[in-house]
Amino acid sequence: MKLITWNMDSLNATLTSDSARAVLSREVLKTIIKQEPDVIAIQETKLPRTGPSKKHAELLEGFFPDYNYVWRISEEPARKSYAGTMFLYKNHLDPIVTYPKIDAPDTMDAEGRMITLEFDTFYVTQVYTPNSGSELVRLKERQIWDKKYAEYLASLDEKKPVLATGDFNVAHKEIDLANPNNNRRSAGFTDEEREGFTKLLNKGFTDTFRYVHGDVTGQYSWWNQRVKTSKVNNSGWRIDYWLVSDRVAEKVQKSDIIDSGIRQDHTPLLLEIELD
């Protein structure tokens, strides 16, 4: 099975805008399509309260004629056109779709951050983990989220193996970002967030990129688009992941970072796994 995840940073802009960034985003989308994945997970769709418009649906059909899709949007009392997730999956697949809530604090459960696909012998679930924010204003709530999310994944894992993906908004180890010493109290690299991710893995999950590639350095999934030279200088972070239940880790065939060219921000990740 081949699966791809990508924090797209606005489905609407990617599909409809003529900006230089949108053009680059569509090139990344074409790269994904060429891979012919069975499942595509997309984070940060930023769709309106009404979900995909008729125009969005037509464009999605043009890009993905052989796929069905499901989405989750940010709902009241959360901000409009904020966060949001989407799954696209080949139309011969017929998963059970759920939209989990994990009793998260603040408006996090209303921000459209999670979707789960249940297949006969495994789950595929995606997450757009809340960012702790400027000045770490949401760090306390983020710590609660991490605990609740880990409990949710563990509850799935009790039933059947789990493939969990998305933008986890944390660089787990020092080798997962270019400049660890300068970012000790930056959102995504605090001791609290890193510990939360460690506890998640300790519940029975494997970081597939590290499983396949070991302690390789200089491999990142995000470069700050506000810093023009971040990608040229490879001043990146690895904050996007494919995790799997420990008991199916040996079935992983590939876990790779897909080249997104000169486009900064997130890049897609590929997982290939042999499952029944």
C-alpha contacts under 8 A as a table, 3 or more apart, distances in Angstrom:
res1	aa1	res2	aa2	distance
1	M	37	P	7.74
1	M	38	D	6.49
1	M	272	E	5.59
1	M	273	I	5.36
1	M	274	E	5.96
1	M	275	L	6.89
2	K	36	E	7.88
2	K	37	P	4.88
2	K	38	D	5.44
2	K	39	V	6.88
2	K	270	L	7.31
2	K	271	L	5.86
2	K	272	E	4.54
2	K	273	I	6.69
3	L	37	P	5.22
3	L	38	D	5.79
3	L	39	V	4.83
3	L	40	I	5.86
3	L	41	A	7.91
3	L	270	L	5.90
3	L	271	L	5.18
3	L	272	E	6.36
4	I	32	I	7.45
4	I	37	P	6.50
4	I	39	V	6.46
4	I	40	I	4.88
4	I	41	A	6.27
4	I	268	P	6.59
4	I	269	L	5.50
4	I	270	L	4.61
4	I	271	L	6.25
5	T	40	I	5.68
5	T	41	A	4.52
5	T	42	I	5.89
5	T	43	Q	7.99
5	T	165	T	6.79
5	T	166	G	6.26
5	T	268	P	5.48
5	T	269	L	5.34
5	T	270	L	6.80
6	W	40	I	7.87
6	W	41	A	6.31
6	W	42	I	5.07
6	W	43	Q	6.32
6	W	166	G	7.14
6	W	167	D	7.88
6	W	266	H	6.97
6	W	267	T	6.25
6	W	268	P	4.37
6	W	269	L	6.58
7	N	42	I	5.56
7	N	43	Q	4.39
7	N	44	E	5.82
7	N	45	T	7.96
7	N	166	G	7.31
7	N	167	D	6.52
7	N	266	H	5.85
7	N	267	T	7.26
7	N	268	P	7.26
8	M	11	L	6.49
8	M	14	T	7.69
8	M	25	S	7.62
8	M	42	I	6.33
8	M	43	Q	6.10
8	M	44	E	6.14
8	M	45	T	6.61
8	M	266	H	7.12
9	D	43	Q	7.22
9	D	44	E	5.07
9	D	45	T	6.10
9	D	46	K	7.28
10	S	13	A	5.39
10	S	14	T	6.29
10	S	44	E	6.00
10	S	45	T	4.54
10	S	46	K	5.13
10	S	47	L	7.40
11	L	14	T	5.11
11	L	15	L	6.09
11	L	44	E	7.73
11	L	45	T	4.73
11	L	46	K	6.65
11	L	47	L	7.04
12	N	15	L	5.32
12	N	16	T	5.82
12	N	17	S	7.40
12	N	45	T	7.36
12	N	46	K	7.43
12	N	47	L	6.88
12	N	56	H	7.20
13	A	16	T	5.36
13	A	17	S	4.83
13	A	22	A	5.97
14	T	17	S	6.27
14	T	22	A	4.86
14	T	23	V	7.36
14	T	25	S	5.65
14	T	26	R	5.94
15	L	22	A	7.52
15	L	26	R	7.15
15	L	56	H	7.10
15	L	59	L	6.79
15	L	60	L	7.98
16	T	22	A	7.91
16	T	56	H	7.97
17	S	22	A	5.76
17	S	23	V	7.81
18	D	22	A	6.15
18	D	23	V	6.54
19	S	22	A	5.15
19	S	23	V	6.36
20	A	23	V	5.17
20	A	24	L	6.42
21	R	24	L	5.09
21	R	25	S	6.17
21	R	263	R	7.32
22	A	25	S	4.82
22	A	26	R	6.19
23	V	26	R	5.20
23	V	27	E	6.43
24	L	27	E	5.10
24	L	28	V	6.49
24	L	262	I	7.94
24	L	263	R	6.04
25	S	28	V	5.10
25	S	29	L	6.27
25	S	263	R	7.24
26	R	29	L	4.76
26	R	30	K	6.18
27	E	30	K	5.05
27	E	31	T	6.32
28	V	31	T	4.96
28	V	32	I	6.37
28	V	260	S	5.66
28	V	261	G	7.98
29	L	32	I	5.09
29	L	33	I	6.28
30	K	33	I	4.97
30	K	34	K	6.25
31	T	34	K	5.29
31	T	35	Q	6.82
32	I	35	Q	5.39
32	I	36	E	7.15
32	I	37	P	7.60
32	I	268	P	7.82
33	I	36	E	5.33
33	I	37	P	7.26
33	I	63	F	7.76
33	I	64	F	7.68
37	P	40	I	6.67
37	P	90	K	7.97
38	D	89	Y	5.64
38	D	90	K	5.36
39	V	87	F	7.06
39	V	88	L	5.76
39	V	89	Y	4.36
39	V	90	K	6.61
40	I	87	F	5.67
40	I	88	L	5.05
40	I	89	Y	6.28
41	A	85	T	7.57
41	A	86	M	6.02
41	A	87	F	4.72
41	A	88	L	6.60
41	A	126	Q	6.64
41	A	165	T	7.72
41	A	166	G	7.31
42	I	45	T	6.98
42	I	85	T	5.62
42	I	86	M	5.08
42	I	87	F	6.22
42	I	166	G	7.71
43	Q	83	A	7.16
43	Q	84	G	6.18
43	Q	85	T	4.52
43	Q	86	M	6.56
43	Q	113	R	7.80
43	Q	127	V	7.40
43	Q	128	Y	5.90
43	Q	166	G	6.84
43	Q	167	D	7.13
44	E	82	Y	7.21
44	E	83	A	4.39
44	E	84	G	4.99
44	E	85	T	5.89
44	E	128	Y	7.11
45	T	82	Y	7.70
45	T	83	A	6.20
45	T	84	G	5.02
45	T	85	T	5.74
45	T	86	M	7.21
46	K	73	I	7.46
46	K	74	S	7.90
46	K	81	S	4.44
46	K	82	Y	4.71
46	K	83	A	5.27
46	K	84	G	5.60
47	L	50	T	7.71
47	L	51	G	5.57
47	L	52	P	6.52
47	L	73	I	6.27
47	L	74	S	7.81
47	L	81	S	4.94
47	L	82	Y	7.10
47	L	84	G	6.78
48	P	51	G	5.45
48	P	52	P	7.51
48	P	73	I	7.15
48	P	74	S	7.74
48	P	80	K	6.26
48	P	81	S	4.64
49	R	73	I	6.46
49	R	74	S	6.74
49	R	75	E	6.51
49	R	80	K	6.49
49	R	81	S	6.82
50	T	53	S	7.41
51	G	71	W	7.58
51	G	72	R	7.73
51	G	73	I	6.45
52	P	55	K	7.81
52	P	56	H	5.42
52	P	57	A	6.27
53	S	56	H	4.98
53	S	57	A	6.20
54	K	57	A	5.05
54	K	58	E	6.24
55	K	58	E	5.11
55	K	59	L	6.21
56	H	59	L	5.15
56	H	60	L	6.00
57	A	60	L	5.08
57	A	61	E	6.09
58	E	61	E	5.10
58	E	62	G	6.30
59	L	62	G	4.96
59	L	63	F	6.29
60	L	63	F	5.13
60	L	64	F	5.66
60	L	65	P	7.61
61	E	64	F	5.06
61	E	65	P	4.83
61	E	67	Y	7.92
62	G	65	P	5.81
64	F	67	Y	5.49
66	D	90	K	5.83
66	D	91	N	5.78
67	Y	88	L	5.98
67	Y	89	Y	5.18
67	Y	90	K	4.35
67	Y	91	N	4.79
68	N	88	L	5.62
68	N	89	Y	5.52
68	N	90	K	6.29
68	N	91	N	5.39
69	Y	86	M	6.98
69	Y	87	F	5.49
69	Y	88	L	4.21
69	Y	89	Y	6.29
70	V	86	M	5.64
70	V	87	F	5.42
70	V	88	L	6.64
71	W	84	G	7.52
71	W	85	T	5.73
71	W	86	M	4.13
71	W	87	F	6.38
71	W	115	I	7.74
72	R	84	G	5.58
72	R	85	T	5.35
72	R	86	M	6.30
72	R	99	Y	7.47
72	R	112	G	4.91
72	R	113	R	7.40
72	R	114	M	7.58
72	R	115	I	7.22
73	I	81	S	7.53
73	I	82	Y	7.67
73	I	83	A	7.33
73	I	84	G	4.65
73	I	85	T	6.82
73	I	111	E	6.60
73	I	112	G	4.63
74	S	78	A	6.09
74	S	79	R	6.61
74	S	80	K	6.09
74	S	81	S	6.43
74	S	82	Y	5.78
74	S	83	A	6.46
74	S	84	G	5.83
74	S	110	A	5.75
74	S	111	E	4.08
74	S	112	G	4.77
75	E	78	A	5.56
75	E	79	R	7.23
75	E	80	K	6.97
75	E	110	A	5.29
75	E	111	E	6.19
75	E	112	G	7.28
76	E	79	R	6.93
76	E	80	K	7.69
76	E	110	A	6.70
77	P	107	T	6.59
77	P	110	A	7.05
78	A	82	Y	7.94
78	A	107	T	5.45
78	A	108	M	7.63
78	A	110	A	5.86
78	A	111	E	5.85
79	R	82	Y	5.82
79	R	111	E	7.56
81	S	84	G	7.82
82	Y	111	E	6.87
83	A	111	E	6.04
83	A	112	G	6.36
83	A	113	R	6.66
83	A	128	Y	7.39
84	G	111	E	6.40
84	G	112	G	4.42
84	G	113	R	5.62
84	G	128	Y	7.75
85	T	112	G	6.11
85	T	113	R	5.97
85	T	114	M	6.68
85	T	115	I	7.12
85	T	126	Q	7.98
85	T	127	V	7.68
85	T	128	Y	7.31
86	M	115	I	7.47
87	F	115	I	7.63
89	Y	93	L	6.82
90	K	93	L	5.71
91	N	94	D	7.41
94	D	119	F	7.54
95	P	117	L	5.52
95	P	118	E	5.20
95	P	119	F	5.09
96	I	117	L	5.63
96	I	118	E	4.93
96	I	119	F	6.77
97	V	115	I	7.24
97	V	116	T	5.81
97	V	117	L	4.81
97	V	118	E	6.42
98	T	115	I	6.03
98	T	116	T	5.25
98	T	117	L	6.61
99	Y	114	M	6.24
99	Y	115	I	4.84
99	Y	116	T	6.36
100	P	114	M	6.24
100	P	115	I	6.48
100	P	116	T	7.27
101	K	104	A	7.38
101	K	109	D	5.55
101	K	114	M	7.86
102	I	109	D	6.84
102	I	148	K	5.97
102	I	149	Y	6.65
102	I	152	Y	6.92
103	D	109	D	6.85
103	D	148	K	7.24
104	A	107	T	7.63
104	A	108	M	5.83
104	A	109	D	5.69
104	A	141	E	7.95
104	A	144	I	6.89
104	A	145	W	5.50
104	A	148	K	6.80
105	P	108	M	6.08
105	P	109	D	7.51
105	P	141	E	5.93
105	P	144	I	7.10
105	P	145	W	7.07
106	D	109	D	7.90
106	D	141	E	7.25
107	T	110	A	5.38
107	T	111	E	6.55
108	M	111	E	5.31
108	M	113	R	7.61
108	M	130	P	7.34
109	D	112	G	6.93
109	D	113	R	7.21
110	A	113	R	7.83
113	R	126	Q	7.99
113	R	127	V	5.48
113	R	128	Y	4.95
113	R	129	T	6.86
114	M	125	T	7.26
114	M	126	Q	5.64
114	M	127	V	4.68
114	M	128	Y	6.70
115	I	125	T	5.82
115	I	126	Q	5.69
115	I	127	V	7.08
116	T	123	Y	6.97
116	T	124	V	5.86
116	T	125	T	4.12
116	T	126	Q	6.44
117	L	123	Y	5.73
117	L	124	V	5.12
117	L	125	T	6.01
118	E	122	F	6.39
118	E	123	Y	4.60
118	E	124	V	6.50
119	F	122	F	5.33
119	F	123	Y	5.82
119	F	124	V	7.86
121	T	160	K	6.18
121	T	161	P	7.21
121	T	276	D	7.03
122	F	160	K	5.25
122	F	161	P	4.87
122	F	162	V	5.73
122	F	163	L	7.57
123	Y	156	L	7.53
123	Y	160	K	7.02
123	Y	161	P	6.35
123	Y	162	V	4.76
123	Y	163	L	6.02
124	V	162	V	6.01
124	V	163	L	4.73
124	V	164	A	5.87
124	V	165	T	7.83
125	T	162	V	7.45
125	T	163	L	6.32
125	T	164	A	4.88
125	T	165	T	6.37
126	Q	164	A	5.64
126	Q	165	T	4.75
126	Q	166	G	5.22
127	V	164	A	7.74
127	V	165	T	6.37
127	V	166	G	4.93
127	V	167	D	6.47
127	V	168	F	7.01
128	Y	166	G	5.78
128	Y	167	D	5.04
128	Y	168	F	6.20
128	Y	169	N	7.88
129	T	166	G	7.85
129	T	167	D	6.15
129	T	168	F	4.90
129	T	169	N	6.00
130	P	142	R	6.40
130	P	145	W	7.95
130	P	168	F	7.91
130	P	169	N	7.17
131	N	138	R	7.30
131	N	139	L	7.98
131	N	142	R	7.28
131	N	169	N	6.07
131	N	187	A	6.87
131	N	188	G	7.22
132	S	136	L	5.05
132	S	137	V	6.28
132	S	138	R	4.48
132	S	139	L	4.60
132	S	141	E	8.00
132	S	142	R	6.08
132	S	187	A	5.41
132	S	188	G	7.18
133	G	136	L	4.99
133	G	137	V	5.74
133	G	138	R	5.89
133	G	139	L	7.45
133	G	187	A	6.12
134	S	137	V	6.26
134	S	187	A	7.23
135	E	187	A	7.93
136	L	139	L	5.15
136	L	186	S	7.60
136	L	187	A	6.15
137	V	140	K	7.74
138	R	141	E	5.38
138	R	142	R	5.98
139	L	142	R	4.82
139	L	143	Q	6.20
139	L	187	A	7.98
140	K	143	Q	5.30
140	K	144	I	6.73
141	E	144	I	5.19
141	E	145	W	6.25
142	R	145	W	4.89
142	R	146	D	6.15
142	R	193	E	7.86
143	Q	146	D	5.13
143	Q	147	K	6.44
143	Q	192	E	7.04
143	Q	193	E	6.82
143	Q	196	G	6.91
144	I	147	K	5.24
144	I	148	K	6.22
145	W	148	K	5.12
145	W	149	Y	5.88
146	D	149	Y	5.15
146	D	150	A	6.08
146	D	193	E	7.91
146	D	196	G	5.85
146	D	197	F	7.42
146	D	200	L	7.83
147	K	150	A	5.25
147	K	151	E	6.32
147	K	196	G	6.92
147	K	200	L	7.83
148	K	151	E	5.13
148	K	152	Y	6.27
149	Y	152	Y	4.96
149	Y	153	L	6.31
150	A	153	L	5.22
150	A	154	A	6.17
150	A	199	K	7.68
150	A	200	L	5.08
150	A	203	K	7.44
151	E	154	A	5.07
151	E	155	S	6.18
152	Y	155	S	5.10
152	Y	156	L	6.52
153	L	156	L	5.17
153	L	157	D	6.18
153	L	162	V	7.58
154	A	157	D	4.90
154	A	158	E	6.33
154	A	203	K	6.43
154	A	204	G	7.59
155	S	158	E	5.34
155	S	159	K	7.22
156	L	159	K	5.51
156	L	160	K	6.53
156	L	161	P	7.51
156	L	162	V	6.82
157	D	160	K	5.26
157	D	161	P	5.33
157	D	162	V	5.83
157	D	245	S	6.88
158	E	161	P	7.88
161	P	244	V	7.38
161	P	245	S	5.50
161	P	247	R	7.47
161	P	248	V	7.04
162	V	243	L	7.98
162	V	244	V	5.55
162	V	245	S	5.34
163	L	242	W	6.96
163	L	243	L	5.79
163	L	244	V	4.52
163	L	245	S	6.79
164	A	241	Y	7.93
164	A	242	W	5.85
164	A	243	L	5.01
164	A	244	V	6.12
165	T	240	D	7.44
165	T	241	Y	5.47
165	T	242	W	4.56
165	T	243	L	6.10
166	G	240	D	5.63
166	G	241	Y	5.90
166	G	242	W	7.11
167	D	239	I	6.12
167	D	240	D	4.41
167	D	241	Y	6.75
168	F	239	I	5.77
168	F	240	D	5.68
168	F	241	Y	7.00
169	N	188	G	5.34
169	N	239	I	5.12
169	N	240	D	7.03
170	V	187	A	7.82
170	V	188	G	4.12
170	V	189	F	5.91
170	V	193	E	6.42
170	V	194	R	6.56
170	V	197	F	7.61
170	V	238	R	7.66
170	V	239	I	4.96
170	V	240	D	7.95
171	A	174	E	7.51
171	A	176	D	5.32
171	A	177	L	6.45
171	A	188	G	5.97
171	A	189	F	5.70
171	A	194	R	6.99
171	A	237	W	6.33
171	A	238	R	5.55
171	A	239	I	5.01
172	H	176	D	6.32
172	H	189	F	7.28
172	H	194	R	5.14
172	H	197	F	6.67
172	H	198	T	7.53
172	H	239	I	7.73
173	K	176	D	5.27
173	K	177	L	7.72
173	K	194	R	7.41
174	E	177	L	6.10
174	E	180	P	5.55
175	I	178	A	7.18
175	I	180	P	7.89
175	I	215	D	7.41
175	I	216	V	7.87
175	I	217	T	5.77
175	I	218	G	7.65
176	D	217	T	7.25
176	D	218	G	7.79
176	D	219	Q	7.50
176	D	220	Y	6.90
176	D	237	W	5.78
176	D	238	R	5.08
176	D	239	I	7.74
177	L	180	P	6.04
177	L	218	G	7.64
177	L	220	Y	7.01
177	L	235	S	7.38
177	L	236	G	5.69
177	L	237	W	4.15
177	L	238	R	6.12
178	A	218	G	6.88
178	A	234	N	7.35
178	A	235	S	5.15
178	A	236	G	5.63
178	A	237	W	6.54
179	N	182	N	5.70
179	N	183	N	6.69
179	N	235	S	7.13
180	P	183	N	5.24
180	P	184	R	6.42
180	P	189	F	7.87
181	N	184	R	6.01
183	N	186	S	4.89
183	N	189	F	6.49
183	N	190	T	7.99
184	R	189	F	6.01
184	R	190	T	5.81
184	R	191	D	7.67
185	R	189	F	6.45
185	R	190	T	5.04
185	R	191	D	7.86
186	S	189	F	5.59
186	S	190	T	6.13
187	A	190	T	6.28
188	G	193	E	6.50
188	G	194	R	7.79
188	G	239	I	7.77
189	F	193	E	6.47
189	F	194	R	6.38
190	T	193	E	5.35
190	T	194	R	6.25
191	D	194	R	5.19
191	D	195	E	5.97
192	E	195	E	5.16
192	E	196	G	6.18
193	E	196	G	5.00
193	E	197	F	6.37
194	R	197	F	5.16
194	R	198	T	6.27
195	E	198	T	4.97
195	E	199	K	6.18
196	G	199	K	5.15
196	G	200	L	6.30
197	F	200	L	4.95
197	F	201	L	6.34
198	T	201	L	5.20
198	T	202	N	6.14
199	K	202	N	4.93
199	K	203	K	6.51
200	L	203	K	5.40
200	L	204	G	7.62
200	L	205	F	7.09
201	L	204	G	5.71
201	L	205	F	4.55
201	L	206	T	6.17
201	L	207	D	7.55
202	N	205	F	6.57
204	G	245	S	5.88
204	G	246	D	5.40
205	F	243	L	6.20
205	F	244	V	5.46
205	F	245	S	4.51
205	F	246	D	4.93
206	T	211	Y	7.09
206	T	243	L	5.33
206	T	244	V	5.34
206	T	245	S	6.18
206	T	246	D	5.44
206	T	249	A	6.61
207	D	210	R	5.65
207	D	211	Y	6.20
207	D	241	Y	6.96
207	D	242	W	6.40
207	D	243	L	4.82
207	D	244	V	6.99
208	T	211	Y	4.74
208	T	212	V	6.10
208	T	241	Y	7.70
208	T	242	W	5.90
208	T	243	L	5.67
208	T	244	V	6.87
208	T	249	A	7.19
208	T	252	V	7.37
208	T	255	S	5.97
209	F	212	V	5.32
209	F	213	H	5.83
209	F	214	G	7.56
209	F	241	Y	7.50
209	F	242	W	7.24
209	F	255	S	5.18
209	F	256	D	6.69
210	R	213	H	5.07
210	R	214	G	4.66
210	R	215	D	6.48
210	R	216	V	7.97
211	Y	214	G	5.83
211	Y	249	A	7.80
212	V	254	K	7.09
212	V	255	S	6.57
213	H	216	V	6.08
216	V	219	Q	7.20
218	G	234	N	7.32
218	G	236	G	7.94
219	Q	236	G	7.93
219	Q	238	R	7.05
219	Q	257	I	7.68
220	Y	223	W	7.75
220	Y	236	G	5.39
220	Y	237	W	4.99
220	Y	238	R	4.29
220	Y	239	I	7.70
220	Y	257	I	7.61
221	S	236	G	7.02
221	S	237	W	6.04
221	S	238	R	4.71
221	S	239	I	6.30
221	S	240	D	6.08
221	S	257	I	6.81
221	S	266	H	5.57
221	S	267	T	5.29
221	S	268	P	7.34
221	S	269	L	7.76
222	W	236	G	5.53
222	W	237	W	5.26
222	W	238	R	6.21
222	W	239	I	6.88
222	W	240	D	7.85
222	W	264	Q	7.16
222	W	265	D	5.06
222	W	266	H	4.28
222	W	267	T	6.30
223	W	230	S	5.70
223	W	231	K	5.75
223	W	234	N	7.46
223	W	235	S	6.51
223	W	236	G	4.58
223	W	237	W	6.50
223	W	264	Q	5.43
223	W	265	D	4.84
223	W	266	H	6.63
224	N	227	V	5.63
224	N	228	K	7.96
224	N	230	S	6.07
224	N	231	K	7.84
224	N	236	G	7.25
224	N	264	Q	6.54
224	N	265	D	5.55
225	Q	228	K	6.37
225	Q	230	S	7.27
225	Q	264	Q	5.15
225	Q	265	D	5.32
227	V	230	S	5.45
228	K	231	K	7.63
229	T	232	V	5.11
229	T	233	N	5.87
230	S	233	N	5.32
230	S	234	N	5.72
230	S	235	S	4.91
230	S	236	G	6.72
230	S	264	Q	7.73
231	K	234	N	4.51
231	K	235	S	6.15
231	K	236	G	6.90
231	K	262	I	7.25
231	K	264	Q	6.31
232	V	235	S	7.88
238	R	241	Y	7.89
240	D	269	L	7.67
241	Y	269	L	7.44
242	W	255	S	7.48
242	W	269	L	7.66
242	W	271	L	6.88
244	V	248	V	6.75
244	V	249	A	6.24
245	S	248	V	5.76
245	S	249	A	6.56
246	D	249	A	5.22
247	R	250	E	7.39
248	V	251	K	5.35
248	V	252	V	7.29
249	A	252	V	5.53
251	K	273	I	5.57
251	K	274	E	5.34
251	K	275	L	7.07
252	V	255	S	7.37
252	V	271	L	7.51
252	V	272	E	6.11
252	V	273	I	4.32
252	V	274	E	6.53
253	Q	271	L	7.65
253	Q	272	E	5.30
253	Q	273	I	5.29
253	Q	274	E	7.12
254	K	270	L	7.24
254	K	271	L	5.50
254	K	272	E	4.87
254	K	273	I	6.97
255	S	269	L	7.28
255	S	270	L	5.56
255	S	271	L	4.59
255	S	272	E	6.55
256	D	269	L	5.80
256	D	270	L	5.12
256	D	271	L	6.68
257	I	267	T	7.23
257	I	268	P	6.33
257	I	269	L	4.63
257	I	270	L	6.27
258	I	267	T	6.48
258	I	268	P	5.38
258	I	269	L	5.55
258	I	270	L	6.69
259	D	267	T	6.94
259	D	268	P	7.66
260	S	263	R	5.98
260	S	267	T	5.69
260	S	268	P	7.40
264	Q	267	T	7.84
